[in-house]
C-alpha cells in the first residue's frame, strides 16, 4: 500500500482486514511506514450448493460486497485509516484495462481515506 509523502503520526502497526463472500480475514501486522508490504495470501472459499446457472452466480456476486480496511492498532480497538468497497463480482472479475500486466495477480485500487487519517 502506498501513500506518497505521508508519515504516520502514530507508530502502532497496521493490518489489512478483508470481508468477502461472508468471510472475514486479516493480514499479519506490519510496521507503520509507507509503503506497506503484506507478503501473504488470503484464501476465501465458498460453495454455492443451490446455484446451477452461472448467471445466477453472477447475480449473487453482484449483491455481495467486498470490503477492505486499512487498520492501525491504536487502543482500545484500532482506527480505520482507509476503506475500499466494491461488489464482489467486479472485484473478482474486473473489466479489462488498457494497461499491460498479469491479469488477476496485481491490482491497483484506490482506498477512501477515513476522517481519522489526516
C-alpha positions as CSV (number, residue, x, y, z in Angstrom):
1,X,0.0,0.0,0.0
2,X,1.4,3.3,-1.0
3,X,0.6,6.8,0.3
4,X,3.3,9.1,-1.2
5,X,4.5,11.9,1.1
6,X,2.7,10.6,4.2
7,X,4.3,9.9,7.6
8,X,2.0,8.3,10.2
9,X,1.9,10.2,13.4
10,X,1.1,7.1,15.4
11,X,3.7,4.3,15.2
12,X,1.5,1.3,16.1
13,X,1.4,-1.4,13.5
14,X,-1.2,-1.8,10.7
15,X,-3.1,-4.6,9.1
16,X,-5.5,-5.1,6.2
17,X,-8.9,-6.5,7.0
18,X,-10.9,-8.2,4.2
19,X,-14.5,-9.2,4.2
20,X,-15.7,-11.1,1.1
21,X,-18.2,-13.9,0.5
22,X,-19.4,-13.6,4.1
23,X,-16.0,-14.3,5.4
24,X,-13.6,-12.1,7.4
25,X,-9.8,-12.4,7.3
26,X,-7.0,-10.1,8.2
27,X,-3.3,-9.9,7.4
28,X,-0.4,-10.0,9.8
29,X,0.6,-6.7,11.2
30,X,3.3,-4.6,9.5
31,X,5.3,-1.5,10.7
32,X,3.7,1.9,10.3
33,X,5.9,3.1,7.5
34,X,4.8,3.6,3.9
35,X,4.9,1.7,1.6
36,X,3.3,-1.1,3.4
37,X,4.1,-4.7,2.3
38,X,1.7,-7.5,3.1
39,X,3.6,-10.6,2.0
40,X,0.8,-13.2,2.4
41,X,-2.1,-14.7,0.6
42,X,-5.6,-14.7,2.0
43,X,-7.8,-17.5,0.6
44,X,-11.6,-17.4,0.6
45,X,-13.6,-20.5,-0.4
46,X,-17.3,-20.8,-0.7
47,X,-19.5,-23.5,-2.1
48,X,-22.7,-22.4,-3.8
49,X,-24.8,-25.6,-3.4
50,X,-28.0,-24.3,-5.0
51,X,-26.6,-22.5,-7.9
52,X,-26.8,-24.3,-11.3
53,X,-26.8,-21.4,-13.8
54,X,-23.6,-19.3,-14.0
55,X,-25.8,-16.3,-14.5
56,X,-27.4,-16.8,-11.1
57,X,-23.9,-16.9,-9.5
58,X,-23.0,-13.6,-11.3
59,X,-26.2,-12.0,-9.8
60,X,-25.3,-13.4,-6.3
61,X,-21.8,-12.0,-6.5
62,X,-23.2,-8.6,-7.6
63,X,-25.2,-8.4,-4.4
64,X,-22.2,-9.3,-2.2
65,X,-19.8,-6.6,-1.2
66,X,-16.1,-6.9,-0.8
67,X,-14.8,-4.6,1.9
68,X,-11.1,-3.8,2.6
69,X,-10.0,-1.7,5.6
70,X,-6.5,-0.5,6.5
71,X,-6.5,-0.5,10.3
72,X,-3.9,0.8,12.7
73,X,-3.7,-0.8,16.2
74,X,-4.4,2.3,18.2
75,X,-6.0,1.3,21.5
76,X,-8.6,0.5,22.5
77,X,-9.9,-1.1,19.3
78,X,-7.9,0.3,16.4
79,X,-8.6,3.1,13.9
80,X,-9.7,2.5,10.3
81,X,-7.4,4.7,8.2
82,X,-8.8,3.8,4.7
83,X,-11.5,1.7,3.1
84,X,-12.4,0.2,-0.2
85,X,-15.8,-1.3,-1.1
86,X,-17.0,-2.9,-4.4
87,X,-19.4,-5.6,-5.4
88,X,-17.7,-8.9,-5.3
89,X,-18.2,-9.7,-8.9
90,X,-16.5,-6.5,-10.1
91,X,-13.7,-7.0,-7.6
92,X,-13.0,-10.6,-8.6
93,X,-13.5,-10.1,-12.3
94,X,-12.5,-6.5,-13.1
95,X,-13.1,-5.0,-16.5
96,X,-10.1,-5.3,-18.8
97,X,-7.8,-2.3,-18.7
98,X,-5.7,-0.8,-21.5
99,X,-2.5,-1.4,-19.5
100,X,-0.2,-4.4,-19.6
101,X,0.2,-6.7,-16.6
102,X,-0.6,-10.0,-15.1
103,X,-4.3,-10.2,-15.0
104,X,-5.5,-11.1,-11.5
105,X,-2.1,-11.1,-9.9
106,X,-1.6,-7.4,-9.4
107,X,-4.3,-4.9,-8.9
108,X,-4.5,-1.2,-8.2
109,X,-7.4,0.0,-6.1
110,X,-7.9,3.4,-4.6
111,X,-8.9,3.3,-1.0
112,X,-11.0,6.1,0.5
113,X,-9.4,8.0,3.4
114,X,-11.2,8.0,6.7
115,X,-11.6,11.1,8.8
116,X,-9.0,9.6,11.2
117,X,-6.3,9.6,8.5
118,X,-5.2,13.2,8.2
